C-alpha cells in the first residue's frame, strides 16, 4: 500500500495533503523520517508515525439510513435544530455522504470512509439518485420539458421521469447528479412547489424496506460492487 493511501485511510489527511506531510518530513516509517513520495509500505509489518504519534488504520463502516422529515444532516446545529445524530447512535464517528434538506426524507449513506464519499459525490461518476416528488398542484406541462432544464448553475439532465399516480401531483425522477436542492429548483423553474420530497434510492441502495429513522449496515462486498459498477462507466 502506498504511504499516502495509508495515511488517508487512517484519517490523517487526504492523499494530496499526505504527500505534503511526507515532503515536510513529518512522517516516519519504522523510526526513520521518509520524504520519498510513492513509497510503499506493509501496514501489517511497518510502523508509521505522524509527528511522533503511531498511526493505525481505521475500520471503515458503511450504513444506509432512512432519514425522517424534520432533521438536518449535520453533526450539530448552531440554531439548536434536531439533527440525524440525535437519533443515530453508533460506536463509530460517521458523516453523511452529501446532504438532504430538513424536510426531505429517504436514502442517506453514512460512513467514515472519505474516499468512498468522494467517489459517490464526484460528478464524473454519475451516481444514480431516484426521487419521488409531490407537487402543490397537478403537473400540466409536458414531461419532456423536464428532461433538460437550464438552472442558474447550468443545465441539469433528468434521465427518467414519470407520473406515479393519476393525480399528476406525484412524479418519480432519476438523476445522475447531486446539485444542491436540484429537484426543487427544477420544478420551481416551471412554477411548481415541491411539497414533499423523498429519495427512494442512492447509488442503488433503496430504503423501501427500512423503517423510517432506522439504518442498516452496508457490506464491504456491496461497496466493491458500487466501485466496479461506476468505474466501468
C-alpha positions in Angstrom: 0.0 0.0 0.0 1.3 3.5 -0.9 2.1 5.6 2.2 -0.2 8.4 1.2 -3.1 6.0 0.8 -2.3 4.5 4.2 -2.4 8.0 5.8 -5.6 8.8 4.1 -7.3 5.6 5.2 -6.1 6.3 8.7 -7.9 9.6 8.7 -4.8 11.7 8.9 -5.3 13.7 5.7 -6.3 13.4 2.0 -3.8 11.7 -0.2 -2.6 15.1 -1.6 -2.2 16.6 1.8 -0.5 13.4 3.0 2.1 13.9 0.2 2.7 17.4 1.6 3.2 15.9 5.1 5.7 13.4 3.7 7.7 16.2 1.9 7.7 18.2 5.1 9.4 15.3 6.9 6.6 14.8 9.4 6.1 11.1 8.6 8.3 8.3 10.0 8.3 4.6 8.9 9.9 2.2 11.3 11.5 5.1 13.2 13.0 6.8 10.2 11.8 10.0 8.5 10.8 9.5 4.9 10.4 12.1 2.2 10.0 9.8 -0.8 6.7 10.2 -2.5 5.1 6.9 -3.8 6.8 4.8 -1.1 5.0 1.5 -0.5 4.6 0.0 3.0 3.1 -3.1 4.5 0.5 -2.0 7.1 0.8 -5.3 8.9 4.6 -5.0 9.4 5.7 -1.4 9.1 5.1 1.1 11.9 4.1 4.6 10.7 4.2 7.7 12.8 2.9 11.2 12.3 4.5 14.0 14.3 5.8 11.2 16.7 2.4 9.5 17.2 1.9 6.0 15.8 -0.8 5.9 13.1 -3.2 3.0 12.9 -5.7 2.2 10.1 -9.4 2.9 10.9 -12.1 0.3 10.5 -14.3 1.6 7.7 -18.1 1.3 8.2 -21.0 2.0 5.9 -24.7 2.4 6.7 -27.9 3.2 4.8 -30.2 5.4 6.8 -33.9 6.1 6.1 -34.0 9.8 7.0 -37.2 11.1 8.5 -38.5 14.6 7.9 -37.6 17.4 10.4 -33.9 16.6 10.8 -30.9 18.2 9.3 -27.9 16.2 8.2 -25.1 17.9 10.1 -23.2 16.7 13.2 -24.6 19.7 15.2 -26.6 22.8 14.5 -25.9 26.3 15.9 -29.6 27.1 15.9 -30.4 24.1 18.0 -32.4 22.2 15.4 -32.7 18.5 15.5 -30.0 16.6 13.6 -30.0 13.0 12.4 -27.3 12.3 15.0 -29.9 12.9 17.7 -31.4 9.5 16.7 -28.4 7.7 15.3 -26.3 6.1 18.0 -23.2 4.3 16.7 -19.9 3.4 18.3 -18.1 4.9 15.3 -17.9 8.5 14.2 -19.5 8.7 10.8 -20.7 11.5 8.5 -23.4 11.7 5.8 -22.4 11.4 2.1 -24.0 14.6 0.7 -27.0 16.1 2.4 -30.8 16.0 2.3 -32.8 19.1 3.2 -34.5 19.2 6.6 -37.9 18.3 5.2 -36.6 15.7 2.7 -36.9 12.0 3.5 -35.2 8.9 2.3 -31.9 7.3 1.4 -28.8 8.7 3.1 -25.4 6.9 3.3 -23.3 7.3 6.4 -19.6 6.3 6.6 -16.2 7.2 7.9 -14.6 6.4 4.5 -13.7 9.7 2.9 -12.5 8.1 -0.4 -15.8 6.4 -0.8 -17.8 9.5 0.0 -15.8 11.5 -2.6 -16.3 8.7 -5.1 -20.1 8.9 -4.7 -20.2 12.7 -4.8 -17.8 13.3 -7.8 -19.9 14.4 -10.8 -17.8 12.3 -13.3 -19.1 9.1 -11.7 -22.7 9.9 -12.4 -24.1 8.1 -9.3 -27.8 7.5 -9.7 -30.4 9.1 -7.4 -34.1 8.3 -7.5 -36.7 10.7 -6.1 -40.4 10.9 -5.6 -41.6 14.5 -5.7 -45.1 15.6 -4.6 -46.2 18.9 -6.0 -48.5 21.6 -4.8 -50.7 21.2 -7.9 -51.0 18.8 -10.9 -48.1 19.0 -13.4 -49.9 20.1 -16.5 -46.8 20.8 -18.7 -45.2 18.3 -20.9 -42.8 15.9 -19.1 -40.3 16.4 -21.9 -39.7 19.9 -20.6 -38.1 18.3 -17.5 -35.6 16.2 -19.4 -33.1 19.1 -19.7 -33.6 22.2 -17.6 -31.4 25.2 -17.5 -30.8 26.4 -13.9 -28.7 29.2 -12.6 -25.7 26.9 -12.2 -26.1 25.2 -15.6 -28.2 22.6 -17.4 -29.4 19.6 -15.5 -30.4 16.4 -17.2 -33.2 14.2 -15.8 -32.7 10.7 -17.2 -36.2 9.3 -16.4 -39.4 11.0 -15.3 -42.9 9.6 -14.9 -46.1 10.1 -13.1 -46.6 7.9 -10.0 -50.4 8.2 -10.0 -53.3 9.8 -11.9 -53.3 12.9 -9.8 -50.3 14.2 -11.7 -49.0 15.7 -8.5 -46.6 12.9 -7.7 -43.7 12.2 -10.0 -40.7 9.9 -10.0 -37.4 11.2 -11.3 -34.0 9.6 -11.8 -30.9 11.8 -12.0 -27.2 11.1 -12.1 -26.0 14.3 -10.3 -26.5 15.8 -6.9 -26.6 19.6 -7.0 -28.0 21.4 -4.1 -31.8 21.4 -3.9 -31.8 20.4 -7.6 -35.2 18.7 -7.7 -37.0 21.6 -6.0 -35.3 24.0 -8.3 -36.3 22.1 -11.4 -40.0 22.3 -10.6 -39.7 25.9 -9.3 -38.5 26.8 -12.8 -41.9 25.9 -14.1 -43.9 27.5 -11.3 -44.5 24.4 -9.1 -43.6 23.9 -5.5 -42.4 20.6 -4.1 -44.5 19.9 -1.0 -42.7 16.6 -0.2 -39.5 15.1 -1.5 -38.4 11.5 -0.9 -35.1 10.0 -2.1 -36.1 6.4 -2.8 -32.5 5.3 -3.6 -29.0 6.5 -3.8 -26.3 4.5 -5.8 -28.7 1.6 -6.0 -29.3 1.4 -2.2 -33.0 1.6 -1.6 -34.9 2.3 1.6 -38.2 0.7 0.7 -37.9 -2.0 3.3 -36.1 0.1 6.0 -38.4 1.7 8.6 -38.2 5.5 8.8 -35.5 6.6 11.3 -33.6 3.2 11.1 -30.4 2.3 9.5 -28.8 -0.9 8.2 -25.2 -1.8 7.6 -23.8 -2.0 4.1 -21.3 -4.8 3.5 -17.8 -4.3 2.0 -18.9 -6.6 -0.8 -21.6 -4.1 -1.7 -19.2 -1.2 -1.6 -16.9 -3.0 -4.0 -19.9 -3.7 -6.3 -20.5 0.1 -6.4 -16.9 0.8 -7.3 -16.9 -1.8 -10.0 -20.3 -0.7 -11.4 -19.5 3.0 -11.7 -15.7 2.7 -12.5 -16.8 0.7 -15.6 -19.0 3.5 -16.9 
